[in-house]
Amino acid sequence: MSLPIKDMPSVAISNLRLGTSSWSSEDWVGVFYPPDTPATNFLGEYGKHFDTVEVDSTYYRSPSHSMVKNWREGTPAGFIFAAKFPRVITHEKILQDCAPEVSEFLKAMDLLGEKLGPLLLQFPYFNKKAFARAEDFMARLEPFLTKLPAGHSYAVEIRNKAWISERFLEVLRKHRIALALIDHPWMPPIQQMLQKFDVVTADFAYVRFLGDRKGIEEKTKHWDSILVNREREMETWIPEIRRLLERRLRVYAYFNNHYLLCSRLDCTLPRSMGTHEEGEFLTGVCAGGFQILFSKVRWQLVIEFTCQFTPKFQALRVERRQYIFFIHIEIVEFA
């Protein structure tokens, strides 16, 4: 069954961009995309609801120029593409002797023009055979960062939690490159990390909700429903992202399929629910807990819903077929 999504009046958070990692899942047809939507129309449908996406396919290879032009022409004005550097750079050559590959990738991505957003250097976990110490990795990383062409926004993601240090952050800060903040089982909780370090190293923040890929893929290979409730994790991220926004940083945040299982459900209706009158009905999908960031309503349940607000905003009536659910909501204030 397709879930219609109604654009609701809202006051957008201008420095927040929220989207998913990829738009190409065929499992979304009939759930997020209208039934029978061809793959060639996925991006156009996606762009009706979100204003940014993280391109995952560039990890496997640099895109062709014609492909990038199609991305640019197939999305509305103001849309932003973030993208991963190809793995030949980050995983295979690990920053060595890869100038041709970097040049090829940047030339292709530059065709997006004003729609080009941050470019992510996503590194794997490195064992001691690859780099005996964090200093050895930084000795490889810093010369590479120095040679990166100006005029782009870059982010760096690492999976070795012990490598995050003041020295590492200063290297990124020196080059105005963002540290990717990730929700991942190998990395420390965001609150713990932010209590220890000032992780702001650029004029923007880059957040990735990744989840446990191995654990999710042991349960399913399809991305058409939510399998894991991440409300508790979201509660820890909410105040931290709010603080980043209060620092006037541009914040880009992307959900992977492996986080709540189905990323298009994680962040539908992303910025504000607006103001609604008694008896008004809305239809759509939203993710529990995370809505506190974007609206004056915090949802406690993820569900296909038709909802009616009560006069005092103390409860929410949700109807689904013959069933009725009552969900507590909370009013919050934003500066």
C-alpha positions, 0 to 999 in steps of 0.5 A, spaced: 500 500 500 502 506 498 503 511 503 500 518 501 505 524 504 501 531 504 506 537 504 504 541 511 505 548 512 512 549 516 517 553 518 523 550 516 530 550 519 534 553 514 541 550 516 538 543 517 538 538 511 535 531 512 535 525 507 537 518 506 543 514 503 541 513 496 534 513 493 534 507 488 531 501 493 526 498 489 523 495 495 520 503 496 516 502 490 508 502 493 511 504 500 514 510 499 514 511 491 507 510 488 506 503 485 509 501 479 514 507 479 520 506 474 527 506 477 528 512 472 523 516 476 525 514 483 530 520 484 524 525 481 519 522 486 524 522 492 526 530 490 518 531 492 519 530 499 526 531 501 531 536 499 538 532 499 541 525 498 547 522 500 549 518 493 552 511 495 553 509 488 559 513 487 563 509 493 563 503 487 565 508 482 566 515 479 559 516 476 559 518 468 558 525 466 551 524 463 549 520 469 551 526 474 547 531 469 541 527 469 541 528 477 542 535 476 536 536 471 532 531 475 531 534 482 528 541 484 532 547 485 535 548 491 536 540 492 543 538 494 547 532 493 552 529 498 557 523 495 562 518 497 569 518 494 570 512 490 573 506 494 579 505 490 581 512 493 579 510 501 579 503 501 584 500 496 589 505 494 588 508 501 590 515 499 596 513 495 598 514 488 590 516 487 591 523 484 587 521 477 582 518 481 581 524 485 581 528 479 576 524 475 571 524 481 571 531 482 570 533 475 564 529 475 561 531 481 562 539 479 557 538 474 552 538 479 554 546 480 550 549 486 547 542 487 553 539 490 554 538 497 559 535 502 564 529 499 565 524 504 572 520 505 569 514 508 574 509 511 574 502 513 576 500 520 584 499 519 587 493 523 594 494 526 597 491 520 594 497 515 596 502 520 600 500 527 598 507 530 593 513 529 599 517 527 601 513 521 594 514 518 595 521 520 601 521 516 598 519 510 591 523 511 594 530 512 598 530 505 592 528 502 588 533 505 593 538 503 592 537 496 585 537 495 582 542 491 579 548 494 572 550 493 569 544 495 566 541 502 569 535 505 568 530 510 572 524 513 569 518 517 573 513 521 571 507 524 577 506 529 574 510 535 581 510 539 584 515 533 579 520 535 583 525 539 585 532 539 591 532 534 586 528 529 581 533 530 586 539 529 588 536 522 581 536 520 580 543 523 586 546 519 583 544 513 576 546 514 574 538 513 568 536 517 569 529 522 563 525 520 559 524 526 556 517 526 551 512 529 555 505 529 556 500 533 564 500 533 564 508 535 562 511 541 555 514 543 555 521 541 554 524 548 560 521 550 564 523 544 562 530 545 563 531 552 570 529 551 571 533 544 569 539 540 568 535 534 566 541 530 572 542 525 568 546 519 563 550 518 558 545 517 556 538 520 555 531 517 551 526 521 550 519 518 545 514 522 548 507 520 546 502 525 548 495 525 549 493 518 551 485 519 545 485 524 540 487 520 542 483 514 542 477 518 534 478 519 532 481 512 535 483 505 529 487 504 528 495 505 520 496 505 519 496 513 522 498 520 524 492 523 528 496 529 526 501 534 531 506 534 527 511 539 532 510 544 538 512 540 535 518 537 533 521 544 541 521 545 542 525 538 536 530 539 540 535 544 546 534 540 544 536 533 540 541 536 546 544 539 550 544 532 544 548 529 544 553 535 552 554 533 549 556 526 552 550 523 549 547 516 547 540 518 547 535 513 544 528 516 543 522 512 539 515 514 542 509 512 537 503 510 540 499 516 539 504 521 531 503 522 531 498 516 528 503 512 531 510 511 525 513 507 521 511 513 526 514 518 526 521 516 519 522 512 516 529 514 523 532 516 522 539 518 516 541 522 509 539 523 507 546 523 500 548 527 494 545 526 487 546 528 482 541 532 479 536 528 484 537 522 487 530 519 494 529 516 496 523 512 503 520 512 509 517 515 514 519 521 519 516 525 518 516 533 522 520 537 526 524 532 521 529 530 522 533 536 528 536 532 524 538 527 517 540 529 513 542 535 510 535 536 514 529 538 512 522 536 512 516 540 511 511 535 512 509 528 506 507 524 502 508 517 497 513 520 491 518 519 491 523 525 487 528 529 489 533 534 485 534 540 484 541 542 490 541 547 495 537 544 495 532 549 493 526 545 493 524 538 488 519 535 491 515 530 486 510 526 489 504 522 483 500 519 479 498 524 484 499 530 485 506 534 491 508 538 493 513 543 500 516 542 502 521 547 506 527 544 510 533 547 510 540 545 517 543 545 520 550 544 526 552 539 530 559 539 
